[in-house]
């Protein structure tokens, strides 16, 4: 008989494995974005320079409803906050990182917005009044209890919940590594695990898949650097039984271009949404 996967538990395990990887790297401090918030925002701006089906879909939804209020969970440097505030009556931006919120405040001020309020803290810790829409872009991955996260989204939403999630392709390098190390293809908390977790919670969500191609590929300076990165992501010790396999995998699948190693393109985004009144 085939065993049934507990997707809530798998999500928890993947989040905790990622946390262990950060501890191995010595970066499990209170604000991991302290030294890289501005560099992160620059990366977001480059990605936002091209059209995006998720932004188009959400913009059409907000314009159709006219005067929605929105919570931006894990608002980061504020790109989505500024975007949403251009169509919503007001936006409440929430993020636990003081470094990210510093950049967010600057971006809100530069846009001349007066309909944005900001709360510092994690989603499960802050108190916030209900809004029409609750939106979360790539900010759920650090929360082991996906059930609590999603149920709080529903409790705070009068109309709709949105989750924007990364969707690794099944033939990616990390998926191949995960199959060998963990016996399943999910190397991290992502769309595939989250969607099945939602189904387990009785939520039949809709999905809009990103239609402008995959994310930019990862790059590494050397095989040693790539190996160290993979081992960190899996929380492996400095020397592990998988070293030879991982070295061969990376040597086989990474391509040297212009003095660096380029990983195969393996990730796109998926926009998951559901209406709370339909539950």
C-alpha positions as CSV (number, residue, x, y, z in Angstrom):
1,X,0.0,0.0,0.0
2,X,1.3,3.4,-0.9
3,X,2.0,5.7,2.1
4,X,0.2,9.0,2.2
5,X,2.5,12.1,2.5
6,X,1.8,14.4,5.4
7,X,2.5,17.6,3.6
8,X,2.3,19.8,6.7
9,X,5.0,17.7,8.3
10,X,7.1,17.7,5.2
11,X,6.9,21.5,5.0
12,X,8.0,21.7,8.7
13,X,10.9,19.3,8.0
14,X,12.1,21.3,5.0
15,X,12.0,24.7,6.9
16,X,13.9,23.2,9.8
17,X,16.5,21.7,7.6
18,X,17.0,25.1,6.0
19,X,17.4,26.7,9.4
20,X,20.0,24.2,10.3
21,X,21.9,25.1,7.1
22,X,22.0,28.7,8.1
23,X,23.3,27.7,11.6
24,X,26.0,25.7,9.9
25,X,27.0,28.9,8.0
26,X,26.9,30.9,11.2
27,X,24.1,33.3,9.9
28,X,21.1,32.4,12.1
29,X,21.2,35.9,13.7
30,X,18.2,38.2,14.4
31,X,18.4,40.0,11.1
32,X,20.0,38.0,8.3
33,X,19.2,40.9,5.9
34,X,21.3,43.4,7.8
35,X,24.2,43.5,5.3
36,X,22.3,42.7,2.1
37,X,18.9,44.4,2.2
38,X,19.9,47.0,-0.4
39,X,21.5,44.4,-2.7
40,X,18.4,42.3,-2.4
41,X,16.3,45.3,-3.5
42,X,18.5,45.9,-6.5
43,X,17.9,42.3,-7.5
44,X,14.2,42.7,-7.2
45,X,14.3,45.8,-9.4
46,X,16.1,43.9,-12.1
47,X,13.5,41.2,-12.0
48,X,10.7,43.7,-12.0
49,X,12.1,45.4,-15.2
50,X,10.3,42.6,-17.2
51,X,6.6,42.0,-17.4
52,X,5.1,39.6,-14.9
53,X,1.8,37.7,-15.0
54,X,1.4,37.7,-11.2
55,X,1.6,41.5,-11.0
56,X,-0.8,41.8,-14.0
57,X,-3.3,39.4,-12.4
58,X,-3.2,41.1,-9.0
59,X,-3.4,44.6,-10.5
60,X,-6.5,43.6,-12.5
61,X,-8.1,42.1,-9.3
62,X,-7.5,45.2,-7.2
63,X,-8.7,47.6,-9.9
64,X,-11.8,45.6,-10.3
65,X,-12.7,46.0,-6.6
66,X,-11.7,49.6,-6.4
67,X,-11.1,50.3,-2.7
68,X,-9.6,47.2,-1.2
69,X,-7.3,47.3,1.8
70,X,-4.3,45.0,1.6
71,X,-1.8,43.4,4.1
72,X,1.6,42.7,2.6
73,X,3.1,39.9,4.7
74,X,6.9,39.8,4.7
75,X,7.0,43.0,2.7
76,X,10.8,43.1,2.6
77,X,12.2,46.1,0.8
78,X,8.7,47.3,-0.3
79,X,8.5,46.7,-4.0
80,X,5.1,44.9,-3.7
81,X,4.0,47.4,-1.0
82,X,4.5,50.3,-3.4
83,X,2.9,48.4,-6.3
84,X,-0.1,47.5,-4.2
85,X,-0.5,50.9,-2.7
86,X,-1.0,52.3,-6.2
87,X,-4.3,50.5,-6.5
88,X,-5.5,49.8,-3.0
89,X,-7.1,52.2,-0.5
90,X,-4.3,51.5,1.9
91,X,-1.7,48.8,2.5
92,X,-0.3,47.5,5.8
93,X,3.3,46.3,5.3
94,X,4.6,43.7,7.8
95,X,8.2,42.5,8.1
96,X,10.5,41.3,10.9
97,X,13.7,42.8,9.5
98,X,14.6,46.3,10.5
99,X,17.1,46.5,7.7
100,X,14.4,45.6,5.1
101,X,12.0,48.0,6.6
102,X,14.5,50.8,6.4
103,X,14.7,50.3,2.7
104,X,10.9,50.0,2.5
105,X,10.4,53.3,4.2
106,X,12.7,55.0,1.7
107,X,10.9,53.4,-1.2
108,X,7.4,54.4,0.1
109,X,8.7,58.0,0.7
110,X,10.2,58.2,-2.8
111,X,6.9,57.1,-4.3
112,X,5.1,59.9,-2.3
113,X,2.6,57.4,-0.8
114,X,0.5,58.4,2.2
115,X,-1.7,55.2,2.3
116,X,0.9,52.8,3.7
117,X,1.4,51.8,7.4
118,X,4.2,49.6,8.6
119,X,4.4,47.0,11.3
120,X,7.7,45.4,12.4
121,X,7.5,41.7,13.4
122,X,6.8,38.2,12.2
123,X,3.4,37.4,10.7
124,X,2.5,35.0,13.5
125,X,3.5,37.5,16.2
126,X,1.9,40.8,15.0
127,X,-1.6,41.9,15.8
128,X,-3.4,43.4,12.7
129,X,-7.0,44.2,12.0
130,X,-8.7,42.4,9.1
131,X,-8.2,43.7,5.6
132,X,-9.9,42.8,2.3
133,X,-6.8,41.0,0.9
134,X,-3.8,39.3,2.5
135,X,-0.8,39.0,0.2
136,X,2.5,37.2,0.8
137,X,5.3,37.1,-1.7
138,X,8.1,34.5,-1.0
139,X,8.0,35.2,2.7
140,X,6.4,32.0,4.1
141,X,9.5,29.8,3.7
142,X,10.9,30.5,7.2
143,X,7.7,29.5,9.0
144,X,7.7,25.8,10.0
145,X,4.0,25.9,10.9
146,X,2.4,26.5,7.5
147,X,-1.1,25.7,9.0
148,X,-0.8,28.5,11.5
149,X,0.5,30.9,8.9
150,X,-2.3,30.2,6.4
151,X,-5.1,30.2,9.0
152,X,-4.0,33.6,10.2
153,X,-4.0,34.8,6.6
154,X,-7.6,33.6,6.3
155,X,-8.6,35.2,9.6
156,X,-7.2,38.5,8.5
157,X,-8.7,38.5,5.0
158,X,-12.3,39.6,4.3
159,X,-12.1,38.6,0.6
160,X,-9.0,36.9,-0.8
161,X,-5.6,35.4,0.1
162,X,-2.6,35.4,-2.2
163,X,0.6,33.4,-1.8
164,X,3.4,33.9,-4.3
165,X,5.8,30.9,-4.2
166,X,8.8,29.6,-6.0
167,X,8.3,26.5,-8.1
168,X,11.5,24.5,-8.6
169,X,11.4,22.3,-11.7
170,X,11.6,18.5,-11.1
171,X,14.7,18.1,-13.1
172,X,16.8,20.7,-11.3
173,X,20.2,20.1,-9.7
174,X,18.8,20.5,-6.2
175,X,15.9,18.2,-6.9
176,X,18.3,15.5,-8.1
177,X,20.4,16.0,-4.9
178,X,17.3,15.9,-2.7
179,X,16.3,12.5,-4.2
180,X,19.6,11.0,-3.2
181,X,19.9,12.7,0.2
182,X,16.3,12.7,1.4
183,X,14.6,10.2,-0.9
184,X,12.2,12.8,-2.3
185,X,12.7,15.7,-4.8
186,X,11.9,18.7,-2.6
187,X,15.0,20.4,-1.4
188,X,13.2,23.3,0.3
189,X,9.8,24.6,1.2
190,X,8.2,25.6,-2.1
191,X,5.0,25.7,-4.2
192,X,4.6,22.0,-4.7
193,X,4.7,21.2,-1.0
194,X,2.6,24.3,-0.1
195,X,-0.1,23.5,-2.6
196,X,-0.5,20.0,-1.3
197,X,-0.5,21.3,2.3
198,X,-3.3,23.6,1.4
199,X,-5.3,20.7,0.0
200,X,-4.6,18.8,3.2
201,X,-6.1,21.8,5.0
202,X,-9.2,21.7,2.8
203,X,-8.3,24.7,0.7
204,X,-8.8,24.2,-3.1
205,X,-6.7,27.1,-4.3
206,X,-6.4,28.6,-7.8
207,X,-3.0,28.9,-9.5
208,X,-1.5,31.4,-12.0
209,X,1.8,30.2,-13.3
210,X,4.5,32.7,-14.2
211,X,4.5,33.1,-18.0
212,X,7.7,35.1,-18.6
213,X,10.1,32.3,-18.2
214,X,12.2,31.0,-15.3
215,X,14.3,33.0,-12.8
216,X,17.9,33.9,-13.5
217,X,20.2,30.9,-12.9
218,X,22.4,30.6,-9.9
219,X,26.2,31.1,-10.5
220,X,29.2,29.8,-8.5
221,X,32.8,30.8,-8.7
222,X,34.0,27.2,-8.4
223,X,32.9,23.7,-7.8
224,X,34.2,24.0,-4.2
225,X,31.9,27.0,-3.7
226,X,29.0,25.2,-5.3
227,X,29.5,22.2,-3.2
228,X,29.7,24.2,0.0
229,X,26.4,26.0,-0.9
230,X,24.6,22.7,-1.6
231,X,25.8,21.2,1.7
232,X,24.7,24.3,3.6
233,X,21.2,24.2,2.0
234,X,20.9,20.5,3.1
235,X,22.4,21.1,6.5
236,X,25.2,18.7,5.9
237,X,28.4,18.5,7.9
238,X,31.8,19.7,6.6
239,X,32.5,16.1,5.5
240,X,29.6,13.9,4.6
241,X,28.8,10.6,2.9
242,X,27.3,12.5,0.0
243,X,30.4,14.6,-0.9
244,X,31.5,12.4,-3.9
245,X,28.0,12.2,-5.3
246,X,27.4,15.9,-5.0
247,X,30.8,16.7,-6.5
248,X,30.0,14.5,-9.5
249,X,26.5,15.9,-9.8
250,X,27.8,19.5,-9.9
251,X,30.7,18.7,-12.2
252,X,28.2,17.0,-14.6
253,X,25.4,19.6,-14.6
254,X,27.0,23.0,-14.1
255,X,28.4,24.8,-17.1
256,X,31.4,27.1,-17.2
257,X,30.6,30.4,-18.8
258,X,32.8,33.6,-18.7
259,X,34.9,32.4,-15.8
260,X,32.0,31.2,-13.6
261,X,29.9,28.1,-13.2
262,X,26.2,28.5,-14.3
263,X,23.5,26.3,-12.8
264,X,20.7,25.0,-15.1
265,X,17.7,27.2,-15.0
266,X,15.3,25.5,-12.6
267,X,12.8,27.8,-10.8
268,X,9.8,29.9,-11.8
269,X,7.0,31.4,-9.7
270,X,3.4,30.3,-9.0
271,X,0.7,32.6,-7.7
272,X,-1.7,30.7,-5.4
273,X,-5.0,32.4,-4.4
274,X,-8.3,31.6,-2.8
275,X,-11.4,33.5,-1.7
276,X,-12.1,33.2,2.0
277,X,-15.9,33.5,1.7
278,X,-15.9,30.4,-0.5
279,X,-14.5,28.3,2.3
